[in-house]
């Protein structure tokens, strides 16, 4: 999950510092994409039993797919600067109000579920120093984690309601706290890398009697997808930053090279981790006790390595927690101003803060904190749910890029159409690869949004809530959502999801 700053929800047309060269722009893109997900990335990818070869294939798919999504955001940002309210505005402009609402709804839920994942990382890192308070002897989070996370949640909400914004110095501190431990990790694991460890589980269960089991390999690849999506959430911010460059050429180069740098860092962490610790050992880590990166570095250099990573995680993630609370509040606020969300979300206090948006967002986060007590792997669950919910908004972006490219009459349209086609295929692949369990759970959350849409339409005096095609989609979402709810409560789905 990306390391957002407050700039993520400011459109570039609002910036008065559009004079950055390549290196500052590159640094903005890199710092904006790399977030807290990097600290548990390797464990999250291996939790589904993936082999090393499956990870290689997964990174190739993810690298190409995410690059095309980044380019889609970049080109749409240039082509349609009028659509400045957020990712959902592309869905609304291209596919109607109901689809725009669903895009905003999924994007919003993904943002605040990400904050629930932040809590697991913070308190797992605190457990490194304070044993048996936030995590019990069995490796499960305790009631003290829920209570402490709740205090942090409402303290941040109170500070934000008073008009606080993420200051530049806080961005700098959290960035240093994030990047220094990562750099130390890369250097230490590179020096300790052993090829025989890396190659020991090259194929895993995908190789039997000297023959590749392609079905098993595909399942392994699918099992890594949501974890990989999580670490790239926020890639849309790369295009937002482009408005601060001296010109479009610099912005384009910085966006592409920034993304490729982040991809290289993620791949390096994957390769180097598996060169110092076996796949099963990494996969079987309990990340409730401390982050995967902390455990791996400690195995290489000793206690100080785990402590360094844990301190860096606590500082950087608390800063990101503030940024993502601001971001999650801002999504429905901006949507409500464009009449794509109920008007209550646009109401502000004397400090100009969207109070009701902040309160409702925080209330949902508070409810989801209870998952800490009922799930044996709350981090993996929140990562997968967060990633699942954002797939629909990303799909709409890819389809809108394709639509706009088809309508374009310039000579560049062929390349743009190709980007749109492949990005759309990639987004659809992610929905498939995420698995039926998360697809069903996702539909429950989207079905809950439909009453909000009806409320919004009624308060705007709409004569017809749904167009015919939208009504068909709404009925389908509710039907699948009801089935998914039955599956969760009576069909054993709850036990599957909670681990």
C-alpha positions as CSV (number, residue, x, y, z in Angstrom):
1,X,0.0,0.0,0.0
2,X,1.5,3.2,-1.1
3,X,3.1,5.8,1.1
4,X,0.6,8.6,0.4
5,X,1.1,12.2,1.2
6,X,-1.5,14.9,1.4
7,X,-0.8,15.7,-2.3
8,X,-2.5,12.5,-3.4
9,X,-5.9,14.1,-3.4
10,X,-4.8,17.4,-4.9
11,X,-5.2,17.6,-8.6
12,X,-2.2,19.0,-10.5
13,X,-4.1,22.0,-11.7
14,X,-4.1,23.2,-8.1
15,X,-0.3,23.1,-7.8
16,X,1.7,26.3,-8.1
17,X,5.1,24.6,-8.2
18,X,5.0,23.0,-11.6
19,X,8.8,23.3,-12.1
20,X,10.3,20.1,-10.9
21,X,13.1,18.4,-12.9
22,X,13.5,14.7,-13.5
23,X,15.2,13.6,-10.2
24,X,12.8,15.4,-7.8
25,X,9.9,14.0,-9.9
26,X,11.4,10.5,-9.8
27,X,11.8,10.8,-6.0
28,X,8.2,11.9,-5.6
29,X,6.9,8.9,-7.7
30,X,9.1,6.4,-5.8
31,X,8.3,7.7,-2.4
32,X,4.6,7.9,-3.2
33,X,4.3,4.3,-4.3
34,X,6.5,2.5,-1.7
35,X,4.4,2.1,1.4
36,X,3.9,-0.1,4.4
37,X,3.0,-3.2,2.4
38,X,6.7,-3.7,1.6
39,X,7.5,-4.8,5.1
40,X,5.3,-7.9,4.9
41,X,5.3,-8.4,1.1
42,X,7.3,-11.6,0.9
43,X,5.3,-13.4,3.5
44,X,2.0,-12.3,2.0
45,X,3.1,-13.6,-1.4
46,X,4.1,-16.9,-0.1
47,X,1.2,-17.5,2.2
48,X,-0.6,-19.3,-0.6
49,X,2.2,-21.8,-1.1
50,X,3.8,-20.1,-4.1
51,X,7.1,-21.5,-5.4
52,X,10.0,-19.3,-6.5
53,X,9.1,-19.8,-10.2
54,X,5.5,-18.8,-9.5
55,X,6.8,-15.5,-8.0
56,X,8.9,-14.9,-11.0
57,X,5.9,-15.3,-13.3
58,X,3.8,-13.2,-11.0
59,X,6.2,-10.3,-11.0
60,X,6.3,-10.4,-14.8
61,X,2.5,-10.2,-15.0
62,X,2.3,-7.6,-12.3
63,X,5.1,-5.5,-13.8
64,X,3.5,-5.3,-17.2
65,X,-0.1,-4.9,-15.9
66,X,0.7,-2.2,-13.3
67,X,2.9,-0.3,-15.8
68,X,-0.1,-0.2,-18.2
69,X,-2.4,1.0,-15.4
70,X,0.2,3.7,-14.5
71,X,0.3,4.8,-18.2
72,X,-3.6,4.8,-18.3
73,X,-3.7,7.1,-15.3
74,X,-1.0,9.3,-16.8
75,X,-2.6,9.6,-20.2
76,X,-6.1,10.2,-18.8
77,X,-4.6,12.9,-16.5
78,X,-3.3,14.7,-19.6
79,X,-6.3,14.0,-21.8
80,X,-9.1,14.7,-19.3
81,X,-7.8,17.3,-16.8
82,X,-11.5,18.3,-16.3
83,X,-12.0,15.0,-14.4
84,X,-10.3,16.1,-11.3
85,X,-12.4,14.7,-8.5
86,X,-10.6,11.3,-8.2
87,X,-10.4,7.9,-9.7
88,X,-14.2,7.4,-9.7
89,X,-14.7,10.4,-12.0
90,X,-13.4,8.4,-14.9
91,X,-16.1,5.7,-14.2
92,X,-18.8,8.3,-14.0
93,X,-17.8,10.1,-17.2
94,X,-17.5,6.9,-19.2
95,X,-20.2,4.6,-17.8
96,X,-22.8,6.7,-15.9
97,X,-23.6,7.8,-12.4
98,X,-24.2,4.4,-10.9
99,X,-20.9,3.1,-12.0
100,X,-19.2,6.2,-10.9
101,X,-20.8,5.8,-7.4
102,X,-19.6,2.1,-7.3
103,X,-16.1,3.1,-8.3
104,X,-16.0,5.8,-5.5
105,X,-17.6,3.4,-3.0
106,X,-15.0,0.6,-3.7
107,X,-12.1,3.1,-3.7
108,X,-13.3,4.5,-0.4
109,X,-13.7,1.1,1.3
110,X,-10.3,0.0,0.0
111,X,-8.7,3.2,1.6
112,X,-10.1,2.7,5.1
113,X,-9.6,-1.1,5.1
114,X,-6.0,-0.2,4.4
115,X,-6.0,1.6,7.7
116,X,-7.1,-1.6,9.5
117,X,-4.1,-3.3,7.9
118,X,-1.9,-0.5,9.1
119,X,-3.0,-1.3,12.7
120,X,-1.8,-4.9,12.4
121,X,1.7,-3.7,11.2
122,X,2.1,-1.1,14.0
123,X,1.1,-3.4,16.8
124,X,3.1,-6.3,15.5
125,X,6.1,-4.1,15.4
126,X,5.4,-2.9,19.0
127,X,5.2,-6.5,20.0
128,X,8.8,-6.8,19.0
129,X,9.7,-4.6,22.0
130,X,6.7,-5.2,24.3
131,X,5.9,-8.9,24.6
132,X,2.6,-10.5,25.5
133,X,0.6,-7.3,25.6
134,X,-0.6,-6.7,22.0
135,X,0.0,-10.3,20.9
136,X,-0.6,-13.3,23.2
137,X,1.6,-16.3,23.6
138,X,-0.3,-18.1,20.8
139,X,0.5,-15.4,18.4
140,X,-2.9,-13.8,18.2
141,X,-3.8,-10.1,18.7
142,X,-5.4,-9.2,22.1
143,X,-8.1,-6.9,23.2
144,X,-5.3,-4.4,24.1
145,X,-4.5,-4.2,20.3
146,X,-8.1,-3.3,19.6
147,X,-8.3,-0.7,22.4
148,X,-5.0,0.9,21.5
149,X,-5.8,1.0,17.8
150,X,-9.1,2.6,18.6
151,X,-7.3,5.3,20.7
152,X,-5.0,6.0,17.7
153,X,-7.9,6.1,15.3
154,X,-10.0,8.6,17.2
155,X,-7.0,10.7,18.2
156,X,-6.1,11.1,14.6
157,X,-9.8,11.8,13.7
158,X,-9.8,14.5,16.4
159,X,-6.6,16.1,15.2
160,X,-7.9,16.1,11.6
161,X,-11.2,17.6,12.7
162,X,-9.2,20.5,14.1
163,X,-7.7,21.2,10.7
164,X,-4.4,19.4,11.0
165,X,-2.7,18.4,7.7
166,X,0.3,16.2,7.1
167,X,3.1,18.7,7.3
168,X,6.2,18.5,5.0
169,X,8.5,17.7,7.9
170,X,6.3,14.7,8.9
171,X,6.5,13.5,5.3
172,X,10.2,13.7,5.4
173,X,10.5,11.9,8.7
174,X,8.2,9.0,7.6
175,X,10.0,8.7,4.3
176,X,13.4,8.4,6.0
177,X,12.0,6.0,8.6
178,X,10.7,3.9,5.7
179,X,13.6,4.0,3.2
180,X,16.6,3.7,5.5
181,X,15.6,0.3,7.0
182,X,14.7,-0.9,3.4
183,X,18.2,0.1,2.2
184,X,19.9,-1.7,5.2
185,X,17.8,-4.8,4.5
186,X,18.8,-4.8,0.8
187,X,22.5,-4.5,1.6
188,X,22.5,-7.1,4.4
189,X,20.5,-9.7,2.5
190,X,22.6,-9.2,-0.7
191,X,25.8,-9.9,1.3
192,X,24.2,-12.9,2.9
193,X,22.6,-14.3,-0.2
194,X,23.1,-18.0,-1.0
195,X,22.0,-19.3,-4.3
196,X,21.4,-22.9,-3.0
197,X,18.8,-21.5,-0.6
198,X,17.2,-19.5,-3.4
199,X,17.0,-22.4,-5.8
200,X,15.8,-25.0,-3.3
201,X,12.1,-24.5,-3.9
202,X,12.3,-23.4,-7.5
203,X,9.1,-25.2,-8.6
204,X,7.6,-26.5,-5.3
205,X,4.4,-28.5,-5.8
206,X,4.3,-27.4,-9.4
207,X,6.9,-30.0,-10.3
208,X,6.2,-33.7,-10.0
209,X,8.1,-36.6,-11.5
210,X,10.1,-34.2,-13.6
211,X,7.0,-32.7,-15.2
212,X,5.5,-29.2,-14.6
213,X,2.0,-29.2,-13.2
214,X,0.6,-26.2,-15.0
215,X,-2.6,-26.1,-13.1
216,X,-0.8,-26.0,-9.8
217,X,1.6,-23.4,-11.1
218,X,-1.4,-21.2,-12.2
219,X,-3.0,-21.6,-8.8
220,X,0.3,-20.5,-7.1
221,X,0.5,-17.4,-9.4
222,X,-3.1,-16.5,-8.6
223,X,-2.4,-16.8,-4.9
224,X,0.2,-14.0,-5.1
225,X,-1.9,-11.5,-7.0
226,X,-3.8,-9.6,-4.2
227,X,-0.6,-9.2,-2.2
228,X,1.1,-7.7,-5.2
229,X,-1.8,-5.4,-5.9
230,X,-1.7,-4.1,-2.3
231,X,1.9,-2.8,-2.6
232,X,0.9,-0.8,-5.7
233,X,-2.3,0.8,-4.4
234,X,-1.8,4.5,-4.9
235,X,-0.2,4.2,-8.3
236,X,-2.7,6.8,-9.4
237,X,-0.7,9.3,-7.3
238,X,2.1,9.0,-9.8
239,X,0.0,10.7,-12.5
240,X,-1.2,13.4,-10.0
241,X,2.5,14.3,-9.3
242,X,3.0,14.8,-13.0
243,X,1.4,18.2,-12.8
244,X,4.4,19.4,-10.7
245,X,7.0,18.7,-13.5
246,X,8.5,21.3,-15.8
247,X,6.9,19.6,-18.8
248,X,5.0,16.5,-19.9
249,X,8.2,14.9,-21.2
250,X,9.9,15.0,-17.8
251,X,6.6,13.9,-16.1
252,X,6.3,10.9,-18.4
253,X,9.9,9.8,-18.0
254,X,9.8,10.3,-14.2
255,X,6.5,8.4,-13.9
256,X,7.8,5.4,-15.9
257,X,11.3,5.2,-14.4
258,X,9.8,5.8,-10.9
259,X,7.5,2.9,-11.3
260,X,10.3,0.7,-12.7
261,X,12.5,1.6,-9.7
262,X,9.8,0.6,-7.3
263,X,9.2,-2.7,-9.2
264,X,12.9,-3.4,-9.1
265,X,13.0,-2.8,-5.3
266,X,10.1,-5.2,-4.8
267,X,11.6,-7.9,-7.0
268,X,15.0,-7.5,-5.2
269,X,13.3,-7.9,-1.8
270,X,11.6,-11.0,-3.0
271,X,14.8,-12.6,-4.5
272,X,17.1,-11.6,-1.6
273,X,14.7,-12.8,1.0
274,X,14.5,-16.2,-0.5
275,X,18.3,-16.3,-0.8
276,X,18.7,-16.1,3.0
277,X,15.6,-18.0,4.2
278,X,13.7,-20.9,2.7
279,X,10.2,-20.5,1.2
280,X,8.5,-22.6,3.8
281,X,10.2,-20.6,6.7
282,X,9.1,-17.3,5.2
283,X,5.6,-18.5,4.4
284,X,5.1,-19.9,8.0
285,X,6.1,-16.7,9.7
286,X,3.5,-15.3,12.1
287,X,3.5,-11.6,11.1
288,X,1.4,-10.8,14.2
289,X,4.6,-11.1,16.2
290,X,6.7,-8.7,14.0
291,X,6.9,-7.9,10.3
292,X,8.4,-10.4,7.8
293,X,11.2,-8.0,6.9
294,X,12.1,-7.6,10.6
295,X,12.2,-11.4,11.1
296,X,14.3,-12.0,8.0
297,X,16.8,-9.2,8.8
298,X,17.1,-10.4,12.4
299,X,18.0,-13.9,11.0
300,X,20.8,-12.3,9.0
301,X,22.4,-9.7,11.3
302,X,20.9,-10.4,14.7
303,X,18.5,-8.5,17.1
304,X,19.5,-5.0,16.0
305,X,18.2,-5.7,12.5
306,X,14.8,-6.6,13.7
307,X,14.8,-3.6,16.0
308,X,15.8,-1.3,13.2
309,X,13.0,-2.5,10.9
310,X,10.4,-2.4,13.7
311,X,11.3,1.2,14.7
312,X,11.2,2.3,11.1
313,X,7.8,0.6,10.6
314,X,6.2,2.2,13.7
315,X,7.3,5.7,12.7
316,X,6.6,5.4,9.0
317,X,3.2,3.6,9.3
318,X,1.9,6.0,12.0
319,X,2.6,8.8,9.5
320,X,1.0,6.9,6.7
321,X,-2.0,6.2,9.0
322,X,-2.6,9.9,9.3
323,X,-2.2,10.4,5.5
324,X,-4.6,7.5,4.7
325,X,-7.2,8.8,7.2
326,X,-7.1,12.1,5.5
327,X,-7.3,10.4,2.1
328,X,-10.1,8.0,3.1
329,X,-12.1,11.1,4.4
330,X,-11.4,13.0,1.3
331,X,-12.7,10.4,-1.2
332,X,-16.4,10.6,-0.3
333,X,-16.1,14.4,0.4
334,X,-14.9,15.0,-3.2
335,X,-17.5,12.6,-4.5
336,X,-20.3,14.3,-2.6
337,X,-19.2,17.7,-4.0
338,X,-19.7,16.3,-7.5
339,X,-23.0,14.8,-6.4
340,X,-21.7,11.2,-6.7
341,X,-22.1,10.5,-2.9
342,X,-24.8,11.6,-0.4
343,X,-24.6,15.3,0.5
344,X,-23.9,14.6,4.1
345,X,-20.3,13.6,3.2
346,X,-19.7,17.1,1.9
347,X,-20.6,19.0,5.1
348,X,-17.6,20.7,6.7
349,X,-16.9,22.3,10.1
350,X,-15.4,25.7,10.8
351,X,-11.9,24.4,10.0
352,X,-13.1,23.3,6.5
353,X,-12.9,19.6,7.4
354,X,-15.5,17.1,6.1
355,X,-16.7,16.1,9.6
356,X,-19.4,13.6,8.7
357,X,-17.1,12.0,6.2
358,X,-14.4,11.7,8.8
359,X,-16.8,10.3,11.5
360,X,-18.5,7.7,9.2
361,X,-15.1,6.6,7.8
362,X,-13.7,6.2,11.3
363,X,-16.7,4.4,12.5
364,X,-16.3,1.8,9.8
365,X,-12.6,1.4,10.6
366,X,-13.6,0.9,14.3
367,X,-16.0,-1.9,13.4
368,X,-13.3,-3.7,11.4
369,X,-10.8,-3.5,14.2
370,X,-12.8,-6.3,15.8
371,X,-11.4,-8.6,13.1
372,X,-8.1,-8.5,15.1
373,X,-9.8,-10.7,17.7
374,X,-11.5,-13.3,15.4
375,X,-8.9,-13.8,12.7
376,X,-5.7,-15.7,13.0
377,X,-4.2,-13.7,10.1
378,X,-5.8,-10.3,10.1
379,X,-3.1,-8.7,8.1
380,X,-3.5,-11.1,5.1
381,X,-7.3,-10.8,5.4
382,X,-7.2,-7.0,5.3
383,X,-4.6,-6.9,2.5
384,X,-6.8,-9.2,0.3
385,X,-10.0,-7.2,1.1
386,X,-8.3,-3.9,0.5
387,X,-6.9,-5.1,-2.8
388,X,-10.2,-6.8,-3.9
389,X,-12.2,-3.6,-3.4
390,X,-9.9,-1.4,-5.5
391,X,-10.0,-3.8,-8.5
392,X,-13.3,-2.5,-9.7
393,X,-12.2,1.2,-9.7
394,X,-9.0,0.2,-11.5
395,X,-11.0,-1.8,-14.0
396,X,-13.1,1.2,-14.8
397,X,-10.0,3.3,-15.3
398,X,-8.6,0.8,-17.8
399,X,-11.9,0.6,-19.6
400,X,-12.2,4.4,-19.7
401,X,-8.6,4.6,-21.1
402,X,-9.7,2.2,-23.8
403,X,-12.9,4.2,-24.5
404,X,-11.1,7.5,-24.8
405,X,-8.4,6.0,-27.0
406,X,-11.0,4.6,-29.4
407,X,-12.6,8.0,-29.6
408,X,-9.2,9.7,-30.2
409,X,-8.5,10.7,-33.8
410,X,-4.8,11.3,-33.5
411,X,-2.0,9.1,-34.9
412,X,-1.2,7.9,-31.3
413,X,-4.5,6.2,-30.9
414,X,-3.3,2.6,-31.9
415,X,-0.7,2.6,-29.0
416,X,-3.2,4.1,-26.6
417,X,-5.9,1.5,-27.6
418,X,-3.3,-1.3,-27.0
419,X,-2.6,0.1,-23.6
420,X,-6.3,0.2,-22.8
421,X,-7.0,-3.3,-24.0
422,X,-4.1,-5.0,-22.1
423,X,-4.8,-2.9,-18.9
424,X,-8.4,-4.0,-19.1
425,X,-7.5,-7.6,-19.5
426,X,-5.1,-7.3,-16.6
427,X,-7.8,-5.8,-14.3
428,X,-10.2,-8.6,-15.3
429,X,-7.4,-11.2,-14.6
430,X,-7.0,-9.7,-11.1
431,X,-10.7,-10.1,-10.4
432,X,-10.4,-13.8,-11.4
433,X,-7.1,-14.4,-9.7
434,X,-8.4,-12.9,-6.4
435,X,-10.5,-16.0,-5.9
436,X,-14.2,-16.7,-5.3
437,X,-13.9,-16.2,-1.6
438,X,-12.8,-12.6,-1.8
439,X,-15.1,-11.9,-4.8
440,X,-18.1,-13.0,-2.8
441,X,-17.1,-10.9,0.2
442,X,-16.4,-8.0,-2.0
443,X,-20.0,-8.2,-3.4
444,X,-21.4,-8.0,0.1
445,X,-19.6,-4.7,0.6
446,X,-20.7,-3.4,-2.8
447,X,-24.3,-4.4,-2.1
448,X,-24.2,-2.4,1.1
449,X,-23.5,0.7,-1.0
450,X,-26.7,0.5,-3.0
451,X,-28.9,2.0,-0.3
452,X,-26.5,4.9,-0.1
453,X,-26.8,5.4,-3.9
454,X,-30.6,5.3,-3.7
455,X,-30.4,7.8,-0.8
456,X,-28.2,10.1,-2.9
457,X,-30.5,9.9,-5.9
458,X,-33.6,10.7,-3.8
459,X,-32.0,13.7,-2.1
460,X,-31.1,15.0,-5.5
461,X,-34.6,14.7,-6.7
462,X,-33.9,12.2,-9.4
463,X,-37.0,11.0,-11.2
464,X,-35.5,7.6,-11.9
465,X,-33.0,6.1,-9.5
466,X,-31.6,3.6,-12.0
467,X,-31.4,3.4,-15.8
468,X,-32.5,0.0,-17.2
469,X,-29.0,-1.4,-17.5
470,X,-28.0,0.0,-14.1
471,X,-31.1,-1.6,-12.5
472,X,-30.0,-5.0,-13.9
473,X,-26.5,-4.5,-12.5
474,X,-27.9,-3.4,-9.1
475,X,-30.2,-6.4,-8.9
476,X,-27.3,-8.7,-9.8
477,X,-25.0,-7.1,-7.1
478,X,-27.7,-7.5,-4.4
479,X,-28.5,-11.1,-5.4
480,X,-24.8,-12.1,-5.3
481,X,-24.3,-10.1,-2.2
482,X,-27.2,-11.9,-0.4
483,X,-25.8,-15.3,-1.5
484,X,-22.4,-14.3,-0.3
485,X,-23.9,-13.2,3.1
486,X,-25.5,-16.6,3.4
487,X,-22.2,-18.2,2.5
488,X,-20.4,-16.2,5.2
489,X,-22.9,-16.9,7.9
490,X,-24.2,-20.5,7.2
491,X,-22.0,-21.8,4.4
492,X,-18.7,-21.9,6.2
493,X,-17.4,-18.8,4.5
494,X,-16.7,-17.0,7.8
495,X,-14.3,-19.7,8.9
496,X,-12.6,-19.7,5.5
497,X,-12.1,-15.9,5.6
498,X,-11.0,-15.7,9.2
499,X,-8.4,-18.4,8.8
